[in-house]
């Protein structure tokens, strides 16, 4: 019988400043583009589909960050630490993903 053990450091010790990634410029979207959600394949960059939101749609960055945190947890097979990971993902997007700090409440972001 083979037993696999995974050891994870404390998620609160994750230092997003140490990530080696290319920062993205902030792109300005038109009002029509702000009502679209474009889904791209992460490996190929190809657009898989686009969802058009109606004019009553209110963007909610918390749901998007929560989705990313859940996907990361699933991929790493983590069963706890969602609240810590959510905070780390939020800070990464807000302060490290783009060439400048962004306001997550801004619909353009």
PLY file of the C-alpha trace (Angstrom):
ply
format ascii 1.0
element vertex 109
property float x
property float y
property float z
element edge 108
property int vertex1
property int vertex2
end_header
0.00 0.00 0.00
1.35 3.41 -0.99
0.50 6.37 1.17
0.84 9.92 -0.13
1.23 12.72 2.35
0.96 16.37 1.43
2.51 18.94 3.65
1.39 22.53 3.31
2.88 25.50 5.04
0.59 27.91 6.74
-1.28 29.84 4.01
-0.90 33.02 6.01
2.87 32.77 5.41
2.38 32.89 1.63
4.28 35.94 0.38
2.67 37.22 -2.84
5.52 39.72 -3.26
7.79 36.77 -4.12
5.73 35.65 -7.12
7.70 35.87 -10.34
5.13 36.95 -12.91
4.69 39.52 -15.62
2.46 42.35 -14.45
-0.40 43.26 -16.76
-1.28 46.76 -17.92
-4.76 47.97 -16.98
-6.90 47.91 -20.09
-9.70 50.45 -20.53
-13.00 48.88 -21.59
-15.97 50.52 -23.29
-19.35 50.59 -21.52
-20.52 47.70 -23.74
-17.39 45.66 -22.95
-17.95 46.20 -19.22
-21.21 44.26 -19.57
-19.44 41.21 -21.01
-17.63 38.39 -19.30
-15.14 36.83 -21.70
-13.91 33.33 -20.85
-10.49 32.33 -22.20
-8.66 29.03 -22.06
-5.81 29.61 -19.62
-3.37 27.51 -21.63
-4.13 28.69 -25.18
-5.58 32.15 -24.61
-8.45 31.31 -26.96
-11.89 32.71 -26.15
-14.19 29.82 -25.26
-17.37 31.87 -24.83
-18.73 35.28 -23.89
-21.58 36.09 -21.51
-23.55 39.32 -21.98
-24.93 40.84 -18.78
-28.11 42.92 -18.82
-28.15 46.55 -17.71
-29.41 45.60 -14.22
-26.26 43.58 -13.56
-24.20 44.77 -10.60
-20.62 43.55 -10.69
-19.35 41.84 -7.56
-15.60 41.39 -7.31
-16.04 39.28 -4.15
-17.65 36.48 -6.16
-14.83 36.47 -8.70
-12.12 36.37 -6.03
-14.05 33.67 -4.19
-14.23 31.61 -7.38
-10.46 31.89 -7.90
-9.80 30.93 -4.27
-12.07 27.89 -4.60
-10.38 26.76 -7.83
-6.94 27.06 -6.20
-8.14 25.08 -3.19
-9.58 22.38 -5.43
-6.43 22.14 -7.56
-4.23 21.88 -4.45
-6.72 19.60 -2.68
-6.95 21.91 0.31
-9.83 21.37 2.70
-9.42 24.47 4.86
-7.99 27.96 4.79
-10.49 29.55 2.37
-10.65 32.83 4.30
-6.85 33.21 4.33
-6.50 32.23 0.67
-9.32 34.60 -0.30
-7.41 37.47 1.34
-4.18 36.50 -0.40
-5.88 36.28 -3.83
-7.59 39.63 -3.25
-4.33 41.34 -2.31
-2.53 39.75 -5.28
-5.13 41.03 -7.76
-5.36 44.44 -6.12
-1.65 45.13 -5.64
0.49 42.71 -7.67
-1.31 41.47 -10.81
-1.32 44.79 -12.66
1.36 47.42 -13.27
-0.45 49.65 -10.79
-2.60 49.15 -7.69
-6.25 48.83 -8.70
-9.62 49.60 -7.13
-11.61 46.37 -7.19
-14.88 48.30 -7.00
-14.08 49.91 -10.38
-16.21 48.14 -13.01
-13.38 48.53 -15.51
-11.17 46.29 -13.37
0 1
1 2
2 3
3 4
4 5
5 6
6 7
7 8
8 9
9 10
10 11
11 12
12 13
13 14
14 15
15 16
16 17
17 18
18 19
19 20
20 21
21 22
22 23
23 24
24 25
25 26
26 27
27 28
28 29
29 30
30 31
31 32
32 33
33 34
34 35
35 36
36 37
37 38
38 39
39 40
40 41
41 42
42 43
43 44
44 45
45 46
46 47
47 48
48 49
49 50
50 51
51 52
52 53
53 54
54 55
55 56
56 57
57 58
58 59
59 60
60 61
61 62
62 63
63 64
64 65
65 66
66 67
67 68
68 69
69 70
70 71
71 72
72 73
73 74
74 75
75 76
76 77
77 78
78 79
79 80
80 81
81 82
82 83
83 84
84 85
85 86
86 87
87 88
88 89
89 90
90 91
91 92
92 93
93 94
94 95
95 96
96 97
97 98
98 99
99 100
100 101
101 102
102 103
103 104
104 105
105 106
106 107
107 108
